[in-house]
Amino acid sequence: MKTVSDILAKKGSEILSISPTVTVIDAVKAMAQQKVGALLVLEAGKLRGIVSEQDYTRKVILTCLNAEQMLVQDIMTRQVVVTRPDQPVQEVMAIMTERRIRHLPVMHNGELVGLVSIGDLVKEIISEQQFIIAQLENYIHG
C-alpha cells in the first residue's frame, strides 16, 4: 500500500509558506502566483497554521472585510490537522474526506517535511488503480 512518503518522493517536498503577519491580499496573490490553494503559515520555522482560498472566501469576502488591511493570522486555520510520511494514502484520504480539508502538512519527528493535497492523493490512487488494471489484463490475456 502506498504511503504519503511515496507521494512526496514523486512530487517533492517543497513547502510553500507565508508569515502570519503578511496581509491577506498578499497571501492570495502568492497562492495565485504559485497556483496553489493553500499556504502553510510558518513563524520562526514552526508551523503556526494554514491559510487557504476557503479561508479567504469565507472569512473575508463573505463578511465584506478588507483583505488589504487584514493579516494572515486573522483568518488562518490554527488547529492544523497533520499526517505522517508513513501513513497510508487511503487512510489520509479518509481523514481529508471526513474533516472536509484539502491540504495536510506532513510532519516527521516534530519537523515539517512536506504538504499533500487532495489532488496528490487522487492522482496516486488513480495511478495505483491503473497499474492493477494493467496487471489483471496481462493475467487474463496471458
C-alpha positions in Angstrom: 0.0 0.0 0.0 1.3 3.4 -1.0 2.2 6.0 1.7 2.5 9.7 2.0 6.3 9.4 1.6 5.7 7.8 -1.8 3.7 10.9 -2.9 6.4 13.2 -1.6 9.1 11.2 -3.4 7.3 11.9 -6.7 6.1 15.5 -6.1 9.0 16.7 -4.0 8.9 18.2 -0.5 8.9 21.9 -1.4 7.0 23.8 1.2 5.2 27.0 0.1 4.7 29.1 3.1 3.9 32.6 4.3 4.3 34.6 7.5 1.3 35.2 9.8 2.0 39.0 9.6 1.6 39.3 5.8 -1.6 40.9 4.5 -4.3 38.6 3.3 -4.2 40.2 -0.2 -0.5 39.3 -0.5 -1.2 35.8 0.6 -3.9 35.4 -2.0 -1.6 36.9 -4.6 1.1 34.4 -3.6 -1.4 31.5 -3.9 -2.4 32.7 -7.4 1.3 33.1 -8.4 2.2 29.6 -7.2 -1.0 28.1 -8.5 -1.9 26.5 -5.1 -5.0 26.6 -3.0 -3.2 26.9 0.4 0.0 28.1 2.1 1.4 26.9 5.3 1.8 29.7 7.9 5.3 29.5 9.4 6.9 31.6 12.1 10.5 31.1 13.1 10.4 27.9 11.1 7.5 26.4 13.1 4.1 25.6 11.7 1.5 28.1 13.1 -1.4 27.4 10.8 -2.6 27.1 7.3 -4.3 29.7 5.1 -6.4 28.6 2.1 -8.6 30.0 -0.6 -11.6 28.8 1.5 -10.4 30.8 4.5 -10.2 33.9 2.2 -13.6 33.3 0.7 -15.4 32.5 4.0 -13.7 34.9 6.3 -13.0 37.9 4.1 -15.2 38.0 1.0 -18.4 36.8 2.6 -18.0 39.1 5.5 -17.1 42.1 3.3 -13.8 42.7 5.1 -10.8 44.4 3.6 -8.1 41.9 2.5 -5.5 44.7 2.2 -5.8 45.5 5.9 -6.3 42.1 7.4 -3.3 39.8 8.2 -3.0 36.1 7.5 -3.0 35.4 11.3 -6.6 36.9 11.4 -8.0 34.3 9.0 -5.7 31.3 9.1 -6.7 28.0 10.5 -4.8 27.5 13.7 -5.8 23.9 14.6 -4.0 22.2 11.7 -4.6 18.5 11.1 -1.3 16.8 10.0 -0.2 13.5 8.6 3.0 11.4 8.8 5.1 10.1 6.0 4.4 6.5 6.8 0.6 7.0 6.8 -1.2 5.0 4.0 -2.7 7.1 1.2 -6.2 5.5 1.7 -6.1 6.5 5.4 -5.1 10.0 4.6 -7.9 10.3 2.0 -10.4 9.2 4.6 -9.1 11.8 7.1 -9.4 14.6 4.5 -12.8 13.5 3.4 -14.1 13.2 7.0 -12.6 16.5 8.1 -13.5 18.3 4.8 -10.0 19.6 4.3 -7.9 19.7 1.1 -4.3 20.1 2.4 -2.3 18.3 5.0 1.1 19.2 6.3 3.4 16.2 6.7 5.3 16.0 10.0 8.1 13.7 10.9 9.7 13.8 14.4 8.2 17.2 15.0 9.6 18.6 11.8 7.6 19.8 8.7 8.7 17.7 5.7 6.1 18.4 3.1 2.5 19.1 2.2 0.0 16.8 0.4 -3.2 17.9 -1.2 -6.4 16.0 -2.1 -5.3 16.2 -5.7 -2.0 14.5 -4.9 -3.9 11.7 -3.2 -6.4 11.3 -6.1 -3.5 11.1 -8.6 -1.8 8.4 -6.6 -5.0 6.4 -6.2 -5.8 6.6 -9.9 -2.2 5.6 -10.8 -2.4 2.6 -8.4 -5.7 1.5 -9.9 -4.4 1.8 -13.5 -1.5 -0.4 -12.5 -3.8 -3.0 -11.0 -6.0 -3.0 -14.1 -3.0 -3.4 -16.4 -1.8 -6.3 -14.3 -5.2 -8.0 -14.4 -5.4 -7.5 -18.1 -2.0 -9.1 -18.6 -3.0 -12.0 -16.4 -6.2 -12.6 -18.3 -4.6 -12.3 -21.7 -1.7 -14.4 -20.5 
